[in-house]
Amino acid sequence: MELFFVALGLVLVLEGLLWAGFPNQMKAAAERLLELPASVLRQGGLVAMAAGVLIIWWVRG
């Protein structure tokens, strides 16, 4: 469970860095996401999840 919270904290740090460092670009990116169809967002989410699982599998063995 500790590892989960460490990973969650790292996600929040990275997300916060993007919003703090590039607020205008992040707003523009968020606005562009609203224009995409749900199917494209779903596919992107599935690809990101698969990449995450592969990275974890690769690192953890």
PQR file with spaces between the fields and no chain letter, atoms N, CA, C, O and H, PARSE charges and radii, in Angstrom:
ATOM       1  N    MET     1       0.826   -1.195    0.000 -0.4000 1.5000
ATOM       2  CA   MET     1       0.000    0.000    0.000 -0.0000 2.0000
ATOM       3  C    MET     1       0.865    1.252    0.000  0.5500 1.7000
ATOM       4  O    MET     1       0.496    2.282   -0.564 -0.5500 1.4000
ATOM       5  N    GLU     2       2.028    1.144    0.645 -0.4000 1.5000
ATOM       6  CA   GLU     2       2.941    2.289    0.684 -0.0000 2.0000
ATOM       7  C    GLU     2       3.388    2.666   -0.722  0.5500 1.7000
ATOM       8  O    GLU     2       3.470    3.847   -1.058 -0.5500 1.4000
ATOM       9  H    GLU     2       2.328    0.308    1.104  0.4000 1.0000
ATOM      10  N    LEU     3       3.676    1.661   -1.538 -0.4000 1.5000
ATOM      11  CA   LEU     3       4.124    1.911   -2.908 -0.0000 2.0000
ATOM      12  C    LEU     3       3.049    2.638   -3.714  0.5500 1.7000
ATOM      13  O    LEU     3       3.360    3.500   -4.535 -0.5500 1.4000
ATOM      14  H    LEU     3       3.610    0.702   -1.265  0.4000 1.0000
ATOM      15  N    PHE     4       1.788    2.288   -3.476 -0.4000 1.5000
ATOM      16  CA   PHE     4       0.685    2.954   -4.157 -0.0000 2.0000
ATOM      17  C    PHE     4       0.684    4.448   -3.858  0.5500 1.7000
ATOM      18  O    PHE     4       0.531    5.264   -4.766 -0.5500 1.4000
ATOM      19  H    PHE     4       1.535    1.587   -2.808  0.4000 1.0000
ATOM      20  N    PHE     5       0.851    4.805   -2.602 -0.4000 1.5000
ATOM      21  CA   PHE     5       0.823    6.215   -2.228 -0.0000 2.0000
ATOM      22  C    PHE     5       2.058    6.957   -2.728  0.5500 1.7000
ATOM      23  O    PHE     5       1.982    8.145   -3.043 -0.5500 1.4000
ATOM      24  H    PHE     5       0.974    4.142   -1.864  0.4000 1.0000
ATOM      25  N    VAL     6       3.185    6.270   -2.801 -0.4000 1.5000
ATOM      26  CA   VAL     6       4.382    6.882   -3.386 -0.0000 2.0000
ATOM      27  C    VAL     6       4.138    7.165   -4.867  0.5500 1.7000
ATOM      28  O    VAL     6       4.467    8.244   -5.358 -0.5500 1.4000
ATOM      29  H    VAL     6       3.246    5.306   -2.545  0.4000 1.0000
ATOM      30  N    ALA     7       3.564    6.199   -5.572 -0.4000 1.5000
ATOM      31  CA   ALA     7       3.264    6.384   -6.993 -0.0000 2.0000
ATOM      32  C    ALA     7       2.244    7.500   -7.198  0.5500 1.7000
ATOM      33  O    ALA     7       2.394    8.319   -8.105 -0.5500 1.4000
ATOM      34  H    ALA     7       3.297    5.322   -5.172  0.4000 1.0000
ATOM      35  N    LEU     8       1.216    7.536   -6.367 -0.4000 1.5000
ATOM      36  CA   LEU     8       0.208    8.594   -6.455 -0.0000 2.0000
ATOM      37  C    LEU     8       0.837    9.959   -6.203  0.5500 1.7000
ATOM      38  O    LEU     8       0.534   10.922   -6.907 -0.5500 1.4000
ATOM      39  H    LEU     8       1.094    6.871   -5.631  0.4000 1.0000
ATOM      40  N    GLY     9       1.702   10.045   -5.212 -0.4000 1.5000
ATOM      41  CA   GLY     9       2.398   11.299   -4.936 -0.0000 2.0000
ATOM      42  C    GLY     9       3.258   11.739   -6.105  0.5500 1.7000
ATOM      43  O    GLY     9       3.307   12.926   -6.425 -0.5500 1.4000
ATOM      44  H    GLY     9       1.947    9.263   -4.640  0.4000 1.0000
ATOM      45  N    LEU    10       3.934   10.800   -6.744 -0.4000 1.5000
ATOM      46  CA   LEU    10       4.763   11.134   -7.901 -0.0000 2.0000
ATOM      47  C    LEU    10       3.919   11.649   -9.059  0.5500 1.7000
ATOM      48  O    LEU    10       4.312   12.593   -9.745 -0.5500 1.4000
ATOM      49  H    LEU    10       3.893    9.836   -6.484  0.4000 1.0000
ATOM      50  N    VAL    11       2.767   11.035   -9.277 -0.4000 1.5000
ATOM      51  CA   VAL    11       1.856   11.516  -10.321 -0.0000 2.0000
ATOM      52  C    VAL    11       1.435   12.952  -10.030  0.5500 1.7000
ATOM      53  O    VAL    11       1.430   13.791  -10.930 -0.5500 1.4000
ATOM      54  H    VAL    11       2.448   10.268   -8.720  0.4000 1.0000
ATOM      55  N    LEU    12       1.083   13.238   -8.788 -0.4000 1.5000
ATOM      56  CA   LEU    12       0.653   14.590   -8.421 -0.0000 2.0000
ATOM      57  C    LEU    12       1.786   15.600   -8.563  0.5500 1.7000
ATOM      58  O    LEU    12       1.555   16.734   -8.984 -0.5500 1.4000
ATOM      59  H    LEU    12       1.086   12.557   -8.057  0.4000 1.0000
ATOM      60  N    VAL    13       3.003   15.202   -8.217 -0.4000 1.5000
ATOM      61  CA   VAL    13       4.155   16.097   -8.374 -0.0000 2.0000
ATOM      62  C    VAL    13       4.364   16.425   -9.847  0.5500 1.7000
ATOM      63  O    VAL    13       4.535   17.590  -10.205 -0.5500 1.4000
ATOM      64  H    VAL    13       3.190   14.281   -7.875  0.4000 1.0000
ATOM      65  N    LEU    14       4.351   15.410  -10.699 -0.4000 1.5000
ATOM      66  CA   LEU    14       4.572   15.647  -12.127 -0.0000 2.0000
ATOM      67  C    LEU    14       3.452   16.486  -12.736  0.5500 1.7000
ATOM      68  O    LEU    14       3.710   17.392  -13.528 -0.5500 1.4000
ATOM      69  H    LEU    14       4.211   14.464  -10.409  0.4000 1.0000
ATOM      70  N    GLU    15       2.218   16.187  -12.368 -0.4000 1.5000
ATOM      71  CA   GLU    15       1.085   16.969  -12.866 -0.0000 2.0000
ATOM      72  C    GLU    15       1.182   18.417  -12.381  0.5500 1.7000
ATOM      73  O    GLU    15       0.945   19.351  -13.147 -0.5500 1.4000
ATOM      74  H    GLU    15       2.008   15.451  -11.725  0.4000 1.0000
ATOM      75  N    GLY    16       1.524   18.594  -11.129 -0.4000 1.5000
ATOM      76  CA   GLY    16       1.671   19.940  -10.583 -0.0000 2.0000
ATOM      77  C    GLY    16       2.786   20.720  -11.255  0.5500 1.7000
ATOM      78  O    GLY    16       2.658   21.923  -11.484 -0.5500 1.4000
ATOM      79  H    GLY    16       1.716   17.835  -10.507  0.4000 1.0000
ATOM      80  N    LEU    17       3.884   20.038  -11.572 -0.4000 1.5000
ATOM      81  CA   LEU    17       4.984   20.702  -12.281 -0.0000 2.0000
ATOM      82  C    LEU    17       4.530   21.252  -13.623  0.5500 1.7000
ATOM      83  O    LEU    17       4.888   22.368  -13.999 -0.5500 1.4000
ATOM      84  H    LEU    17       3.989   19.061  -11.386  0.4000 1.0000
ATOM      85  N    LEU    18       3.744   20.470  -14.341 -0.4000 1.5000
ATOM      86  CA   LEU    18       3.258   20.928  -15.645 -0.0000 2.0000
ATOM      87  C    LEU    18       2.348   22.143  -15.501  0.5500 1.7000
ATOM      88  O    LEU    18       2.504   23.125  -16.226 -0.5500 1.4000
ATOM      89  H    LEU    18       3.453   19.563  -14.036  0.4000 1.0000
ATOM      90  N    TRP    19       1.390   22.081  -14.559 -0.4000 1.5000
ATOM      91  CA   TRP    19       0.461   23.195  -14.386 -0.0000 2.0000
ATOM      92  C    TRP    19       1.156   24.436  -13.837  0.5500 1.7000
ATOM      93  O    TRP    19       0.804   25.554  -14.214 -0.5500 1.4000
ATOM      94  H    TRP    19       1.263   21.283  -13.970  0.4000 1.0000
ATOM      95  N    ALA    20       2.129   24.261  -12.959 -0.4000 1.5000
ATOM      96  CA   ALA    20       2.840   25.410  -12.392 -0.0000 2.0000
ATOM      97  C    ALA    20       3.824   26.003  -13.394  0.5500 1.7000
ATOM      98  O    ALA    20       4.007   27.219  -13.446 -0.5500 1.4000
ATOM      99  H    ALA    20       2.415   23.353  -12.652  0.4000 1.0000
ATOM     100  N    GLY    21       4.451   25.150  -14.183 -0.4000 1.5000
ATOM     101  CA   GLY    21       5.476   25.627  -15.112 -0.0000 2.0000
ATOM     102  C    GLY    21       4.931   26.147  -16.423  0.5500 1.7000
ATOM     103  O    GLY    21       5.520   27.042  -17.030 -0.5500 1.4000
ATOM     104  H    GLY    21       4.302   24.162  -14.141  0.4000 1.0000
ATOM     105  N    PHE    22       3.808   25.595  -16.871 -0.4000 1.5000
ATOM     106  CA   PHE    22       3.271   25.954  -18.182 -0.0000 2.0000
ATOM     107  C    PHE    22       1.753   26.125  -18.122  0.5500 1.7000
ATOM     108  O    PHE    22       1.029   25.402  -18.806 -0.5500 1.4000
ATOM     109  H    PHE    22       3.330   24.868  -16.378  0.4000 1.0000
ATOM     110  N    PRO    23       1.264   27.062  -17.321 -0.5600 1.5000
ATOM     111  CA   PRO    23      -0.193   27.159  -17.136  0.2800 2.0000
ATOM     112  C    PRO    23      -0.956   27.479  -18.419  0.5500 1.7000
ATOM     113  O    PRO    23      -2.018   26.905  -18.659 -0.5500 1.4000
ATOM     114  N    ASN    24      -0.442   28.373  -19.235 -0.4000 1.5000
ATOM     115  CA   ASN    24      -1.163   28.730  -20.464 -0.0000 2.0000
ATOM     116  C    ASN    24      -1.215   27.571  -21.449  0.5500 1.7000
ATOM     117  O    ASN    24      -2.247   27.328  -22.075 -0.5500 1.4000
ATOM     118  H    ASN    24       0.421   28.840  -19.040  0.4000 1.0000
ATOM     119  N    GLN    25      -0.107   26.860  -21.584 -0.4000 1.5000
ATOM     120  CA   GLN    25      -0.076   25.722  -22.495 -0.0000 2.0000
ATOM     121  C    GLN    25      -0.980   24.591  -21.995  0.5500 1.7000
ATOM     122  O    GLN    25      -1.621   23.905  -22.791 -0.5500 1.4000
ATOM     123  H    GLN    25       0.731   27.058  -21.076  0.4000 1.0000
ATOM     124  N    MET    26      -1.028   24.403  -20.680 -0.4000 1.5000
ATOM     125  CA   MET    26      -1.884   23.357  -20.121 -0.0000 2.0000
ATOM     126  C    MET    26      -3.365   23.702  -20.309  0.5500 1.7000
ATOM     127  O    MET    26      -4.178   22.820  -20.586 -0.5500 1.4000
ATOM     128  H    MET    26      -0.507   24.961  -20.033  0.4000 1.0000
ATOM     129  N    LYS    27      -3.715   24.990  -20.157 -0.4000 1.5000
ATOM     130  CA   LYS    27      -5.095   25.404  -20.406 -0.0000 2.0000
ATOM     131  C    LYS    27      -5.471   25.161  -21.856  0.5500 1.7000
ATOM     132  O    LYS    27      -6.562   24.674  -22.152 -0.5500 1.4000
ATOM     133  H    LYS    27      -3.055   25.706  -19.932  0.4000 1.0000
ATOM     134  N    ALA    28      -4.557   25.506  -22.762 -0.4000 1.5000
ATOM     135  CA   ALA    28      -4.821   25.298  -24.187 -0.0000 2.0000
ATOM     136  C    ALA    28      -4.978   23.811  -24.496  0.5500 1.7000
ATOM     137  O    ALA    28      -5.852   23.422  -25.270 -0.5500 1.4000
ATOM     138  H    ALA    28      -3.670   25.902  -22.522  0.4000 1.0000
ATOM     139  N    ALA    29      -4.136   22.992  -23.895 -0.4000 1.5000
ATOM     140  CA   ALA    29      -4.235   21.544  -24.119 -0.0000 2.0000
ATOM     141  C    ALA    29      -5.560   21.005  -23.585  0.5500 1.7000
ATOM     142  O    ALA    29      -6.196   20.169  -24.228 -0.5500 1.4000
ATOM     143  H    ALA    29      -3.426   23.308  -23.266  0.4000 1.0000
ATOM     144  N    ALA    30      -5.975   21.479  -22.416 -0.4000 1.5000
ATOM     145  CA   ALA    30      -7.243   21.037  -21.836 -0.0000 2.0000
ATOM     146  C    ALA    30      -8.417   21.454  -22.721  0.5500 1.7000
ATOM     147  O    ALA    30      -9.377   20.699  -22.875 -0.5500 1.4000
ATOM     148  H    ALA    30      -5.458   22.158  -21.894  0.4000 1.0000
ATOM     149  N    GLU    31      -8.343   22.640  -23.296 -0.4000 1.5000
ATOM     150  CA   GLU    31      -9.410   23.094  -24.192 -0.0000 2.0000
ATOM     151  C    GLU    31      -9.467   22.240  -25.454  0.5500 1.7000
ATOM     152  O    GLU    31     -10.549   21.934  -25.955 -0.5500 1.4000
ATOM     153  H    GLU    31      -7.563   23.253  -23.171  0.4000 1.0000
ATOM     154  N    ARG    32      -8.296   21.856  -25.967 -0.4000 1.5000
ATOM     155  CA   ARG    32      -8.269   21.003  -27.160 -0.0000 2.0000
ATOM     156  C    ARG    32      -8.842   19.617  -26.861  0.5500 1.7000
ATOM     157  O    ARG    32      -9.457   18.994  -27.727 -0.5500 1.4000
ATOM     158  H    ARG    32      -7.417   22.105  -25.560  0.4000 1.0000
ATOM     159  N    LEU    33      -8.640   19.141  -25.635 -0.4000 1.5000
ATOM     160  CA   LEU    33      -9.189   17.834  -25.265 -0.0000 2.0000
ATOM     161  C    LEU    33     -10.714   17.828  -25.328  0.5500 1.7000
ATOM     162  O    LEU    33     -11.320   16.811  -25.664 -0.5500 1.4000
ATOM     163  H    LEU    33      -8.141   19.647  -24.932  0.4000 1.0000
ATOM     164  N    LEU    34     -11.330   18.963  -25.006 -0.4000 1.5000
ATOM     165  CA   LEU    34     -12.792   19.048  -25.044 -0.0000 2.0000
ATOM     166  C    LEU    34     -13.340   18.852  -26.448  0.5500 1.7000
ATOM     167  O    LEU    34     -14.485   18.432  -26.615 -0.5500 1.4000
ATOM     168  H    LEU    34     -10.837   19.789  -24.734  0.4000 1.0000
ATOM     169  N    GLU    35     -12.532   19.152  -27.456 -0.4000 1.5000
ATOM     170  CA   GLU    35     -12.979   19.042  -28.844 -0.0000 2.0000
ATOM     171  C    GLU    35     -12.859   17.619  -29.390  0.5500 1.7000
ATOM     172  O    GLU    35     -13.438   17.312  -30.432 -0.5500 1.4000
ATOM     173  H    GLU    35     -11.602   19.493  -27.320  0.4000 1.0000
ATOM     174  N    LEU    36     -12.126   16.757  -28.709 -0.4000 1.5000
ATOM     175  CA   LEU    36     -11.922   15.394  -29.194 -0.0000 2.0000
ATOM     176  C    LEU    36     -13.125   14.518  -28.872  0.5500 1.7000
ATOM     177  O    LEU    36     -13.763   14.684  -27.833 -0.5500 1.4000
ATOM     178  H    LEU    36     -11.656   17.007  -27.862  0.4000 1.0000
ATOM     179  N    PRO    37     -13.428   13.591  -29.761 -0.5600 1.5000
ATOM     180  CA   PRO    37     -14.510   12.649  -29.464  0.2800 2.0000
ATOM     181  C    PRO    37     -14.134   11.729  -28.298  0.5500 1.7000
ATOM     182  O    PRO    37     -12.957   11.474  -28.044 -0.5500 1.4000
ATOM     183  N    ALA    38     -15.148   11.244  -27.606 -0.4000 1.5000
ATOM     184  CA   ALA    38     -14.914   10.371  -26.456 -0.0000 2.0000
ATOM     185  C    ALA    38     -14.137    9.121  -26.852  0.5500 1.7000
ATOM     186  O    ALA    38     -13.335    8.616  -26.066 -0.5500 1.4000
ATOM     187  H    ALA    38     -16.104   11.451  -27.812  0.4000 1.0000
ATOM     188  N    SER    39     -14.364    8.622  -28.057 -0.4000 1.5000
ATOM     189  CA   SER    39     -13.669    7.404  -28.482 -0.0000 2.0000
ATOM     190  C    SER    39     -12.161    7.619  -28.570  0.5500 1.7000
ATOM     191  O    SER    39     -11.389    6.717  -28.244 -0.5500 1.4000
ATOM     192  H    SER    39     -15.015    9.033  -28.696  0.4000 1.0000
ATOM     193  N    VAL    40     -11.739    8.791  -29.003 -0.4000 1.5000
ATOM     194  CA   VAL    40     -10.307    9.096  -29.095 -0.0000 2.0000
ATOM     195  C    VAL    40      -9.709    9.205  -27.696  0.5500 1.7000
ATOM     196  O    VAL    40      -8.613    8.703  -27.448 -0.5500 1.4000
ATOM     197  H    VAL    40     -12.366    9.523  -29.268  0.4000 1.0000
ATOM     198  N    LEU    41     -10.422    9.858  -26.785 -0.4000 1.5000
ATOM     199  CA   LEU    41      -9.950    9.965  -25.405 -0.0000 2.0000
ATOM     200  C    LEU    41      -9.859    8.589  -24.752  0.5500 1.7000
ATOM     201  O    LEU    41      -8.914    8.300  -24.017 -0.5500 1.4000
ATOM     202  H    LEU    41     -11.313   10.266  -26.986  0.4000 1.0000
ATOM     203  N    ARG    42     -10.847    7.750  -25.027 -0.4000 1.5000
ATOM     204  CA   ARG    42     -10.847    6.392  -24.469 -0.0000 2.0000
ATOM     205  C    ARG    42      -9.651    5.598  -24.993  0.5500 1.7000
ATOM     206  O    ARG    42      -8.975    4.912  -24.226 -0.5500 1.4000
ATOM     207  H    ARG    42     -11.615    7.984  -25.623  0.4000 1.0000
ATOM     208  N    GLN    43      -9.391    5.688  -26.298 -0.4000 1.5000
ATOM     209  CA   GLN    43      -8.247    4.980  -26.881 -0.0000 2.0000
ATOM     210  C    GLN    43      -6.938    5.479  -26.285  0.5500 1.7000
ATOM     211  O    GLN    43      -6.049    4.683  -25.982 -0.5500 1.4000
ATOM     212  H    GLN    43      -9.940    6.245  -26.922  0.4000 1.0000
ATOM     213  N    GLY    44      -6.815    6.791  -26.115 -0.4000 1.5000
ATOM     214  CA   GLY    44      -5.611    7.348  -25.504 -0.0000 2.0000
ATOM     215  C    GLY    44      -5.433    6.860  -24.077  0.5500 1.7000
ATOM     216  O    GLY    44      -4.317    6.557  -23.655 -0.5500 1.4000
ATOM     217  H    GLY    44      -7.537    7.438  -26.362  0.4000 1.0000
ATOM     218  N    GLY    45      -6.528    6.782  -23.333 -0.4000 1.5000
ATOM     219  CA   GLY    45      -6.460    6.277  -21.967 -0.0000 2.0000
ATOM     220  C    GLY    45      -6.050    4.819  -21.914  0.5500 1.7000
ATOM     221  O    GLY    45      -5.264    4.422  -21.054 -0.5500 1.4000
ATOM     222  H    GLY    45      -7.434    7.027  -23.676  0.4000 1.0000
ATOM     223  N    LEU    46      -6.576    4.022  -22.826 -0.4000 1.5000
ATOM     224  CA   LEU    46      -6.208    2.604  -22.865 -0.0000 2.0000
ATOM     225  C    LEU    46      -4.742    2.418  -23.238  0.5500 1.7000
ATOM     226  O    LEU    46      -4.061    1.561  -22.674 -0.5500 1.4000
ATOM     227  H    LEU    46      -7.215    4.344  -23.524  0.4000 1.0000
ATOM     228  N    VAL    47      -4.255    3.211  -24.178 -0.4000 1.5000
ATOM     229  CA   VAL    47      -2.838    3.138  -24.558 -0.0000 2.0000
ATOM     230  C    VAL    47      -1.958    3.544  -23.378  0.5500 1.7000
ATOM     231  O    VAL    47      -0.938    2.907  -23.114 -0.5500 1.4000
ATOM     232  H    VAL    47      -4.808    3.907  -24.637  0.4000 1.0000
ATOM     233  N    ALA    48      -2.348    4.600  -22.671 -0.4000 1.5000
ATOM     234  CA   ALA    48      -1.569    5.048  -21.511 -0.0000 2.0000
ATOM     235  C    ALA    48      -1.561    3.975  -20.417  0.5500 1.7000
ATOM     236  O    ALA    48      -0.525    3.722  -19.802 -0.5500 1.4000
ATOM     237  H    ALA    48      -3.176    5.118  -22.885  0.4000 1.0000
ATOM     238  N    MET    49      -2.710    3.349  -20.177 -0.4000 1.5000
ATOM     239  CA   MET    49      -2.766    2.283  -19.169 -0.0000 2.0000
ATOM     240  C    MET    49      -1.883    1.110  -19.571  0.5500 1.7000
ATOM     241  O    MET    49      -1.152    0.568  -18.742 -0.5500 1.4000
ATOM     242  H    MET    49      -3.551    3.555  -20.676  0.4000 1.0000
ATOM     243  N    ALA    50      -1.947    0.719  -20.835 -0.4000 1.5000
ATOM     244  CA   ALA    50      -1.125   -0.400  -21.302 -0.0000 2.0000
ATOM     245  C    ALA    50       0.353   -0.069  -21.175  0.5500 1.7000
ATOM     246  O    ALA    50       1.148   -0.915  -20.764 -0.5500 1.4000
ATOM     247  H    ALA    50      -2.541    1.159  -21.508  0.4000 1.0000
ATOM     248  N    ALA    51       0.728    1.161  -21.527 -0.4000 1.5000
ATOM     249  CA   ALA    51       2.132    1.570  -21.392 -0.0000 2.0000
ATOM     250  C    ALA    51       2.556    1.528  -19.930  0.5500 1.7000
ATOM     251  O    ALA    51       3.661    1.086  -19.617 -0.5500 1.4000
ATOM     252  H    ALA    51       0.083    1.848  -21.862  0.4000 1.0000
ATOM     253  N    GLY    52       1.697    1.979  -19.042 -0.4000 1.5000
ATOM     254  CA   GLY    52       2.007    1.945  -17.615 -0.0000 2.0000
ATOM     255  C    GLY    52       2.189    0.532  -17.098  0.5500 1.7000
ATOM     256  O    GLY    52       3.115    0.258  -16.333 -0.5500 1.4000
ATOM     257  H    GLY    52       0.799    2.339  -19.296  0.4000 1.0000
ATOM     258  N    VAL    53       1.307   -0.366  -17.512 -0.4000 1.5000
ATOM     259  CA   VAL    53       1.422   -1.764  -17.087 -0.0000 2.0000
ATOM     260  C    VAL    53       2.717   -2.369  -17.619  0.5500 1.7000
ATOM     261  O    VAL    53       3.410   -3.082  -16.892 -0.5500 1.4000
ATOM     262  H    VAL    53       0.555   -0.144  -18.133  0.4000 1.0000
ATOM     263  N    LEU    54       3.051   -2.093  -18.874 -0.4000 1.5000
ATOM     264  CA   LEU    54       4.292   -2.622  -19.449 -0.0000 2.0000
ATOM     265  C    LEU    54       5.526   -2.086  -18.730  0.5500 1.7000
ATOM     266  O    LEU    54       6.480   -2.827  -18.493 -0.5500 1.4000
ATOM     267  H    LEU    54       2.489   -1.514  -19.464  0.4000 1.0000
ATOM     268  N    ILE    55       5.507   -0.814  -18.387 -0.4000 1.5000
ATOM     269  CA   ILE    55       6.644   -0.234  -17.658 -0.0000 2.0000
ATOM     270  C    ILE    55       6.782   -0.887  -16.288  0.5500 1.7000
ATOM     271  O    ILE    55       7.884   -1.254  -15.879 -0.5500 1.4000
ATOM     272  H    ILE    55       4.732   -0.212  -18.579  0.4000 1.0000
ATOM     273  N    ILE    56       5.665   -1.030  -15.580 -0.4000 1.5000
ATOM     274  CA   ILE    56       5.705   -1.669  -14.259 -0.0000 2.0000
ATOM     275  C    ILE    56       6.194   -3.107  -14.386  0.5500 1.7000
ATOM     276  O    ILE    56       7.037   -3.552  -13.607 -0.5500 1.4000
ATOM     277  H    ILE    56       4.771   -0.732  -15.912  0.4000 1.0000
ATOM     278  N    TRP    57       5.666   -3.832  -15.368 -0.4000 1.5000
ATOM     279  CA   TRP    57       6.072   -5.222  -15.580 -0.0000 2.0000
ATOM     280  C    TRP    57       7.563   -5.309  -15.885  0.5500 1.7000
ATOM     281  O    TRP    57       8.253   -6.196  -15.382 -0.5500 1.4000
ATOM     282  H    TRP    57       4.981   -3.471  -16.001  0.4000 1.0000
ATOM     283  N    TRP    58       8.056   -4.387  -16.709 -0.4000 1.5000
ATOM     284  CA   TRP    58       9.466   -4.380  -17.096 -0.0000 2.0000
ATOM     285  C    TRP    58      10.365   -4.080  -15.892  0.5500 1.7000
ATOM     286  O    TRP    58      11.388   -4.736  -15.698 -0.5500 1.4000
ATOM     287  H    TRP    58       7.495   -3.667  -17.117  0.4000 1.0000
ATOM     288  N    VAL    59       9.978   -3.084  -15.085 -0.4000 1.5000
ATOM     289  CA   VAL    59      10.800   -2.674  -13.948 -0.0000 2.0000
ATOM     290  C    VAL    59      10.740   -3.702  -12.820  0.5500 1.7000
ATOM     291  O    VAL    59      11.763   -4.041  -12.225 -0.5500 1.4000
ATOM     292  H    VAL    59       9.146   -2.551  -15.243  0.4000 1.0000
ATOM     293  N    ARG    60       9.550   -4.189  -12.533 -0.4000 1.5000
ATOM     294  CA   ARG    60       9.367   -5.100  -11.398 -0.0000 2.0000
ATOM     295  C    ARG    60       9.735   -6.545  -11.737  0.5500 1.7000
ATOM     296  O    ARG    60       9.923   -7.370  -10.844 -0.5500 1.4000
ATOM     297  H    ARG    60       8.718   -3.913  -13.016  0.4000 1.0000
ATOM     298  N    GLY    61       9.835   -6.842  -13.031 -0.4000 1.5000
ATOM     299  CA   GLY    61      10.224   -8.189  -13.447 -0.0000 2.0000
ATOM     300  C    GLY    61       9.066   -9.077  -13.393  0.5500 1.7000
ATOM     301  O    GLY    61       9.181  -10.262  -13.707 -0.5500 1.4000
ATOM     302  H    GLY    61       9.683   -6.171  -13.757  0.4000 1.0000
